[in-house]
Amino acid sequence: MAVDVVLEHVLLLNLRHAPLTRTELARRTSASERTVQAALDELVGDTYVVRRPQQGMPAEYELSAAGSMRLKVVAELAESP
């Protein structure tokens, strides 16, 4: 399953400044936690996002160097007709 380009763009934009949890990303995107988790799993697999486990707390996700480059590409895709 490919991540929806608009959701991918919004997730990457939200992760560009600070690591966030899945719950916070779901809140910010208005997508379900299940949808956000599926997208994050794919982005982690593609090395655009890094999952950071937190002892006794939910994992945080942050943008990788590859994700910063991907953000530029996705921004162009999201803005094109």
KOLVEX-767859 format. One record per residue: x, y, z of N, C-alpha, C in turn. Coordinates in steps of 0.2 Angstrom, whole numbers, plus 5000, padded with zeros to 4 digits. Example, Ala and Ser with C-alpha at 12.3 -4.5 7.8 and 13.67 -1.06 7.14 Angstrom:
2
((5066; 4972; 5039); (5062; 4978; 5039); (5066; 4984; 5039))
((5064; 4989; 5035); (5068; 4995; 5036); (5064; 5000; 5039))
end
This chain:
81
((5004; 4994; 5000); (5000; 5000; 5000); (5004; 5006; 5000))
((5003; 5011; 4996); (5007; 5017; 4995); (5004; 5022; 5000))
((5008; 5026; 5003); (5005; 5031; 5007); (5002; 5037; 5003))
((4996; 5039; 5004); (4993; 5045; 5001); (4998; 5051; 5001))
((4999; 5054; 4995); (5004; 5059; 4995); (5002; 5065; 4999))
((4996; 5067; 5000); (4994; 5072; 5004); (4996; 5071; 5011))
((4994; 5064; 5014); (4995; 5063; 5021); (5003; 5062; 5022))
((5006; 5059; 5017); (5014; 5059; 5018); (5017; 5066; 5018))
((5014; 5071; 5014); (5017; 5078; 5015); (5015; 5081; 5021))
((5009; 5080; 5024); (5007; 5083; 5030); (5012; 5080; 5036))
((5013; 5073; 5036); (5017; 5070; 5041); (5024; 5072; 5041))
((5027; 5073; 5035); (5034; 5075; 5034); (5034; 5082; 5037))
((5029; 5086; 5035); (5030; 5093; 5037); (5029; 5094; 5045))
((5025; 5090; 5048); (5025; 5090; 5055); (5031; 5087; 5059))
((5035; 5083; 5055); (5040; 5080; 5058); (5047; 5084; 5057))
((5046; 5089; 5053); (5053; 5093; 5051); (5056; 5097; 5057))
((5052; 5098; 5062); (5055; 5102; 5067); (5056; 5099; 5074))
((5053; 5093; 5075); (5053; 5090; 5082); (5050; 5083; 5081))
((5053; 5078; 5085); (5050; 5072; 5085); (5043; 5072; 5088))
((5038; 5068; 5085); (5031; 5068; 5088); (5029; 5060; 5089))
((5024; 5059; 5093); (5021; 5053; 5094); (5016; 5052; 5088))
((5014; 5045; 5087); (5009; 5044; 5083); (5002; 5047; 5085))
((5001; 5047; 5091); (4995; 5051; 5093); (4994; 5058; 5092))
((5000; 5061; 5093); (5000; 5068; 5091); (5000; 5069; 5084))
((5003; 5065; 5080); (5002; 5066; 5072); (4995; 5065; 5070))
((4992; 5060; 5073); (4985; 5059; 5071); (4980; 5065; 5073))
((4982; 5068; 5079); (4978; 5074; 5081); (4979; 5079; 5076))
((4986; 5080; 5074); (4987; 5086; 5069); (4985; 5085; 5062))
((4984; 5079; 5060); (4982; 5077; 5053); (4975; 5076; 5053))
((4971; 5075; 5058); (4964; 5073; 5058); (4963; 5066; 5055))
((4968; 5062; 5055); (4968; 5055; 5052); (4967; 5050; 5058))
((4965; 5044; 5057); (4965; 5039; 5062); (4972; 5037; 5064))
((4972; 5035; 5070); (4979; 5032; 5072); (4981; 5026; 5068))
((4976; 5022; 5066); (4978; 5017; 5062); (4981; 5019; 5055))
((4978; 5024; 5052); (4980; 5026; 5046); (4987; 5030; 5047))
((4988; 5033; 5052); (4994; 5037; 5053); (5000; 5031; 5054))
((4998; 5026; 5058); (5003; 5021; 5060); (5005; 5017; 5053))
((5000; 5016; 5049); (5002; 5012; 5043); (5006; 5017; 5038))
((5005; 5023; 5038); (5009; 5028; 5034); (5016; 5028; 5037))
((5016; 5029; 5044); (5023; 5029; 5047); (5027; 5023; 5046))
((5024; 5017; 5047); (5027; 5011; 5045); (5030; 5011; 5038))
((5027; 5013; 5034); (5029; 5013; 5027); (5035; 5019; 5026))
((5034; 5024; 5029); (5039; 5029; 5029); (5046; 5027; 5033))
((5045; 5023; 5038); (5051; 5021; 5042); (5054; 5015; 5037))
((5050; 5011; 5034); (5053; 5006; 5030); (5057; 5009; 5024))
((5055; 5015; 5021); (5058; 5018; 5016); (5063; 5023; 5018))
((5065; 5023; 5025); (5070; 5027; 5028); (5069; 5034; 5028))
((5063; 5037; 5027); (5061; 5044; 5027); (5060; 5046; 5034))
((5058; 5042; 5039); (5057; 5043; 5045); (5060; 5038; 5050))
((5062; 5040; 5056); (5065; 5036; 5061); (5061; 5035; 5067))
((5060; 5029; 5069); (5056; 5027; 5075); (5061; 5027; 5081))
((5059; 5031; 5086); (5063; 5032; 5092); (5059; 5029; 5098))
((5061; 5023; 5100); (5057; 5020; 5106); (5059; 5024; 5112))
((5054; 5025; 5116); (5055; 5029; 5123); (5053; 5024; 5128))
((5058; 5023; 5133); (5056; 5019; 5138); (5050; 5021; 5142))
((5045; 5017; 5143); (5039; 5018; 5147); (5035; 5023; 5143))
((5036; 5025; 5137); (5032; 5030; 5134); (5031; 5028; 5127))
((5026; 5031; 5123); (5025; 5029; 5116); (5031; 5031; 5112))
((5033; 5028; 5107); (5038; 5029; 5102); (5037; 5036; 5099))
((5043; 5039; 5098); (5042; 5046; 5094); (5045; 5045; 5087))
((5043; 5049; 5082); (5045; 5048; 5075); (5048; 5055; 5073))
((5054; 5054; 5070); (5057; 5060; 5067); (5059; 5059; 5060))
((5060; 5065; 5057); (5062; 5065; 5050); (5069; 5063; 5049))
((5071; 5059; 5045); (5078; 5057; 5043); (5081; 5062; 5038))
((5087; 5062; 5036); (5090; 5066; 5031); (5087; 5064; 5024))
((5086; 5058; 5023); (5082; 5056; 5017); (5075; 5059; 5017))
((5072; 5059; 5023); (5065; 5062; 5023); (5065; 5069; 5022))
((5070; 5073; 5024); (5071; 5080; 5022); (5071; 5081; 5014))
((5075; 5077; 5011); (5075; 5077; 5003); (5068; 5075; 5001))
((5065; 5070; 5004); (5058; 5067; 5001); (5053; 5073; 5002))
((5054; 5077; 5008); (5049; 5082; 5009); (5049; 5087; 5003))
((5054; 5088; 5000); (5055; 5093; 4994); (5051; 5090; 4988))
((5052; 5083; 4987); (5049; 5080; 4982); (5041; 5080; 4983))
((5039; 5078; 4989); (5032; 5077; 4990); (5029; 5084; 4990))
((5032; 5089; 4992); (5029; 5096; 4991); (5028; 5097; 4984))
((5032; 5096; 4980); (5031; 5097; 4973); (5025; 5093; 4970))
((5025; 5086; 4972); (5019; 5082; 4970); (5013; 5084; 4972))
((5013; 5087; 4979); (5006; 5089; 4982); (5004; 5095; 4978))
((5008; 5099; 4976); (5006; 5106; 4973); (5005; 5105; 4965))
((5007; 5100; 4962); (5005; 5099; 4955); (4998; 5096; 4954))
((4995; 5098; 4948); (4989; 5096; 4947); (4988; 5088; 4946))
end
